[in-house]
């Protein structure tokens, strides 16, 4: 199971990290454009912007948590290698995982279903890794669904950032 999990997680970690940054930039553009369009002049305007900030931050935080869980999976072989008893029992498998992960680290091609498969493999790995399963408790079917919703919200943020910026610029000009 680990031989499938680590290389897949290495590929997906980069994608999730880059996507999280793109979503954060798009959310920043939306927020700054909203401030430019509706300059807060009352407490209600400030409260409205506070709600907007909260709504914009939720997908970014969820994507960051998902990426953090995947990074933990990539680091598991080195963590397991530092534990003598587990290293004795899984030494050859760990060496193979590290070699595979390092060989695939430079690959940038990610297939569309990689994130979902990585999450499913995380669920299985959580049960197979006593002592380190607690690190992976963040990943559950509910969290995978929330991560999917955050990824979809991120697409919406990226798509809406351009027209929101254009509207703010139009307001500034006229």
N, C-alpha and C positions, 0 to 999 in steps of 0.2 A: 504494500500500500504506500509506504513512504517513497518508494522508487518512482511512483507516479506523482506524488504530491509535491515534492520539492522542486523539480524542474518546472512544473506548471506554475507554481507559486512565484518562482523567480521571474518568469515571463510576465505574469499578471501584475506583480508589484510595480514594475516600471509604468505600465499602462495606468494603473490606478493612481499612482503618484502624479503623473502628468495630467490626467483627467481632473483630479482634485484641484490642481493649480489652475487649470482652465476654468473650472466652475467658480473658483474663488475670484478670479479676475472678472469673469462675467457678472458675478454678484456685486463686486465692487463698482463696475460700470453702471449696473442698474441702480445701486444705492446712490451713487454720486449724481446720476442723471435725475433721480427722483428728488434729491435735495435741490438741484438746480431748477427743476421745473416748479416745485412747490416749496419755496423757501419757508422754513418753519417760522411762523409769526405768532403762534399761540401755543399753549401747553398741549392742546389737542393735536396740533401738527407734530410736535416733538414726540408725543406718545405714539402717533401713527408711524413716524419714522422708526421708533423703537421696536414696534411690532414688525415692521418691514425688515429691520436688521435681524431680529430673531428668526423670522421665516427664511431669510437668505442664509443664515448660518447653519441651520439644521442639516441640510444635505451635505454641506462641506464637512461638518463634524462627523457625520455618519460615514462618508467616504474616507475620511482620515482614519477613523476607527477600523474600517474594513481593511485599509492598506496596512495599518499597524498589525492587525492579526495575521495578514499574509507575510509581513516581514518577520514576525515571530516564527512562522513555519519555516521560512528560509534559514533562520538561525538555529533551528532545532538540532540539526546534525552536529553543529559545533558544541551546543549545550550538552547533548547526549554524550559526545566524545569526552567531555570533561568529567563524567561520572564513571568511575572505574567499573562497577558491577554491570551497568548497562552497556558500557563500551565493550566489555568482554563478550557479552551475549550477542551484541549486534555490530561488532567491529567491522566485519567485511561489508555488511550492508551499509554502514555509515560511510565507509571509504568510497563505496560506489556512488552513494548519494551526493557526497561532496564533489566528486569528480564530475558527475552529471550536471550538478547545479552550476559549477564553475564553467563547464563547457558551454552551457546554454545561456549563461549570463549575458553574453554579447548579442544574443538573438533579440531582434526587436519585433519580429512578426508575432502577432497575437491573434488567435482565432476568436470569432464572436462569442462562443460559449465558454471560453477559458475561465472567466470570473465565476460563473455558476458552477462549473466542474470543480474549480479550486475550493469553493465553499463546501460543496458536498464531500470532497475528500477531507477537508478539515474536520467535518463532523465525524467521519470514520476514524481519523487519526487521533481525535480527542479520546476515544475509547481505547485505542491501541497503545497509548503512551502514558503509562502510570507515572505520576510525579510531575509530568509536564502537561497533562490534560487540563489542569486548572488554567494554564495560559490560554488555552483555546476555548474556554467556556463562553467567551464573547460571541463565538460563532454558533448560531443556532438557526433553525429554519425561520424563526421570526426575524432574527437579525438579517438573514439573507434576503428576506422580503423587504425589509426596511432599506437595506443597501440597494436593492433593485429600484425601489421607489426613489431613493436619493439620486441614483444614476439617471433615472428618467427626469427628475426635477432638474438635474444638471444640464441635460440636453435642452430643456425648456429655458433655463437661464442663458445658455450660450446663444440660443436662437433669438431670445428677446432682448439681449444686450444691444444688438445693432440698432433695431428700431427705437429703443428707448434712448440711446445716445443720439440718434438722428433727431428725435423729438426735442431733446434738451438743447441741441445745437440750434434747431429752428426757433425755439423759444428765446434763446439768447440773441439771435439775429433780429428777430421781429419784435 
